[in-house]
Amino acid sequence: NVEALLALPLQESTVADVITERSGACGEKMEVVFEYVEGPTVVAYNHFNKKLSTIVAFNNELDEEVAKTIAMQVASMNPIVATRDQIDQAKIDEEYNIAVEKTKAEQVKKAVDNALKKAGFNAYYCETEEHMDEALRKGYMTEEDLAKAKQIKEETAEAKKANMPEQMIQNIANGRLNKFFAENVLMEQEVDADGVEKMTVANYLKKFNKDLAAIDMKRVNLNAD
């Protein structure tokens, strides 16, 4: 725990005293960031002159170089968890809802753009009030055109919102959610290492042991990502 760490000897003093001394020297309050993982095998990796460190736990023994590759993966790709089930359900629900709303907005915009083009309008000049003002100023549209375009936008948007293809929305949203997992879950990320063919971390580890998996990880960075 943090208390035991602070009591450890360091530089003819203790960790706590050294931190107090450094805080006084730089004028900034310093605190210990204490992170740990547990597992049959644990590997640590330091990068950027020890300003970026990672530690990864595995469910079984494995080659040191393979373990280091995964620890470097955590450093370079910055996953938030080792496995999907370590993400809070509230966070998953939030990401799914964001994906749904984004998908619906895209469907509405697509319908509106198609309706404007069908009516002979340039969708770009009808996209925002600023674009419409620009089109009017440059003589690309008249006041009558603007009024008609706004009516088309409003009516088409309302009609589309009232008739959304729900199954398609869910499918696209689930695809976006899976992309979120692929970007943020260590085991589902694509391996970022020289000489390794394109595959997920999970499949990479299976090459050495079909049951091998990363089960926990921590990443501490003193730089801005």
C-alpha positions in Angstrom: 0.0 0.0 0.0 1.0 3.7 -0.2 1.9 3.9 3.4 4.4 1.0 3.2 5.9 2.5 0.0 6.4 5.9 1.7 8.2 4.2 4.6 10.8 2.4 2.4 14.4 3.6 2.6 15.6 5.9 -0.3 18.8 8.0 -0.6 19.7 7.7 3.1 16.2 8.7 4.0 12.7 7.5 3.3 10.5 7.8 0.2 8.2 10.2 2.1 11.1 12.5 3.1 12.6 12.6 -0.4 9.2 13.5 -1.8 8.8 16.3 0.7 12.3 17.6 -0.1 11.6 17.5 -3.9 8.3 19.3 -3.4 10.1 22.1 -1.5 12.8 22.4 -4.1 10.4 22.8 -7.1 7.6 24.6 -5.3 5.0 22.1 -6.4 3.2 19.6 -4.3 4.2 16.0 -5.2 2.3 12.9 -4.4 2.9 9.2 -4.9 1.0 7.5 -7.7 0.9 3.8 -6.6 -0.3 1.3 -9.2 0.0 -2.5 -9.1 -1.3 -5.6 -10.8 -1.3 -9.2 -9.8 -0.9 -12.4 -11.9 1.2 -15.5 -12.4 3.5 -13.4 -14.6 4.0 -9.6 -14.4 6.2 -7.5 -16.6 7.1 -3.8 -16.4 8.3 -1.5 -19.1 9.8 2.0 -18.9 9.9 4.4 -21.8 10.8 8.0 -22.6 13.6 8.1 -20.0 11.3 6.5 -17.4 8.6 9.2 -17.8 6.2 6.6 -19.2 5.8 3.3 -17.5 3.6 0.3 -17.9 3.0 -2.9 -16.1 1.0 -5.9 -17.4 -0.2 -9.1 -15.6 -0.8 -12.3 -17.5 -2.7 -15.4 -16.5 0.2 -17.8 -17.3 3.9 -17.9 -17.7 5.3 -16.6 -21.0 8.5 -15.6 -22.8 10.0 -12.4 -21.5 10.2 -10.8 -25.0 6.5 -11.6 -25.7 5.5 -10.1 -22.4 7.6 -7.0 -23.1 5.9 -6.6 -26.5 2.6 -6.4 -24.8 3.9 -3.9 -22.2 5.2 -1.8 -25.0 1.8 -2.1 -26.6 0.3 -0.5 -23.5 2.8 2.3 -23.8 2.2 3.1 -27.4 -1.5 2.4 -27.9 -2.8 3.6 -24.4 -5.6 1.1 -23.8 -7.8 1.9 -20.8 -8.3 -1.8 -19.7 -6.9 -5.2 -20.4 -10.2 -6.9 -21.1 -13.7 -5.8 -22.1 -15.4 -6.9 -18.9 -13.3 -4.5 -17.0 -15.1 -1.5 -18.5 -18.0 -0.2 -16.3 -21.4 -1.0 -17.9 -22.3 2.7 -17.5 -19.4 3.6 -19.8 -20.4 1.0 -22.3 -24.0 2.3 -22.3 -22.7 5.9 -22.7 -20.6 5.0 -25.7 -23.5 3.0 -27.3 -25.9 5.9 -26.8 -23.4 8.3 -28.3 -23.0 6.0 -31.3 -26.8 5.8 -31.7 -27.2 9.6 -31.7 -24.3 10.1 -34.1 -25.8 7.5 -36.4 -29.2 9.0 -36.3 -27.7 12.5 -37.0 -25.9 11.1 -40.0 -29.1 9.5 -41.4 -31.0 12.7 -41.0 -28.2 14.7 -42.8 -28.1 12.2 -45.6 -31.8 12.4 -46.2 -31.7 16.2 -46.1 -28.8 16.4 -48.5 -30.6 14.1 -50.9 -33.8 16.1 -50.7 -31.9 19.4 -51.4 -30.1 17.9 -54.3 -33.3 16.6 -55.7 -34.8 20.0 -55.5 -31.8 21.5 -57.3 -30.0 23.0 -54.4 -26.3 22.7 -53.5 -26.3 20.9 -50.2 -23.1 22.7 -49.1 -24.6 26.1 -49.3 -27.7 24.9 -47.3 -25.7 23.2 -44.5 -25.6 26.1 -42.0 -27.0 29.6 -41.6 -23.4 30.9 -42.4 -23.3 28.9 -45.6 -26.7 30.2 -46.6 -25.7 33.8 -46.0 -22.6 33.2 -48.1 -24.7 31.8 -50.9 -27.0 34.8 -50.8 -24.1 37.2 -50.6 -22.4 35.7 -53.7 -25.7 35.5 -55.6 -25.8 31.7 -55.7 -29.2 31.7 -54.0 -32.1 34.1 -53.7 -34.2 34.9 -50.6 -36.9 32.7 -52.1 -34.4 29.9 -52.6 -33.3 30.2 -49.0 -36.8 30.0 -47.7 -37.6 26.9 -49.9 -34.3 25.2 -48.8 -35.0 25.8 -45.1 -38.5 24.3 -45.5 -37.1 21.3 -47.3 -34.5 20.8 -44.5 -37.1 21.1 -41.7 -39.7 18.8 -43.3 -37.2 16.2 -44.4 -35.5 16.1 -41.0 -38.8 15.7 -39.2 -39.9 13.0 -41.6 -36.7 11.1 -41.2 -36.6 11.3 -37.4 -40.1 9.9 -37.4 -39.2 7.0 -39.6 -35.8 5.8 -38.6 -34.6 2.3 -39.6 -34.1 1.1 -36.0 -32.4 -2.2 -36.8 -29.9 -0.5 -39.1 -29.3 2.2 -36.5 -28.6 -0.5 -33.9 -26.3 -2.4 -36.2 -24.2 0.7 -37.1 -24.1 1.7 -33.4 -22.9 -1.8 -32.4 -20.2 -1.5 -35.0 -19.1 1.8 -33.6 -19.1 0.3 -30.1 -16.9 -2.6 -31.3 -14.5 0.0 -32.7 -14.4 1.6 -29.3 -13.5 -1.7 -27.8 -10.8 -2.3 -30.5 -9.2 1.0 -29.7 -9.4 0.9 -25.9 -9.3 -2.8 -24.8 -5.7 -4.2 -24.8 -6.7 -7.7 -25.8 -8.8 -6.4 -28.7 -6.2 -3.9 -30.0 -4.2 -4.6 -33.1 -0.6 -5.4 -32.2 1.7 -2.4 -32.7 5.1 -4.1 -33.0 7.7 -4.4 -35.8 7.7 -7.8 -37.5 4.3 -8.9 -36.2 1.6 -9.6 -38.7 -1.7 -7.8 -38.4 -3.7 -9.4 -35.6 -5.2 -8.6 -32.2 -3.3 -8.9 -29.0 -5.5 -11.9 -28.1 -4.6 -13.8 -31.2 -0.9 -12.9 -30.9 -0.8 -14.4 -27.4 -2.7 -17.5 -28.6 0.3 -18.2 -30.9 2.3 -19.1 -27.8 -0.4 -20.6 -25.6 -4.0 -20.9 -26.6 -5.2 -20.0 -23.1 -2.7 -17.1 -22.6 -4.2 -13.7 -21.9 -3.4 -10.3 -20.4 -5.6 -9.9 -17.4 -4.7 -6.5 -16.0 -2.5 -3.5 -16.8 -1.6 -0.1 -15.5 0.0 2.9 -17.4 1.5 6.0 -15.7 2.6 8.9 -17.9 4.4 12.0 -16.7 4.0 13.5 -20.2 0.9 14.6 -21.9 -0.5 11.9 -24.3 
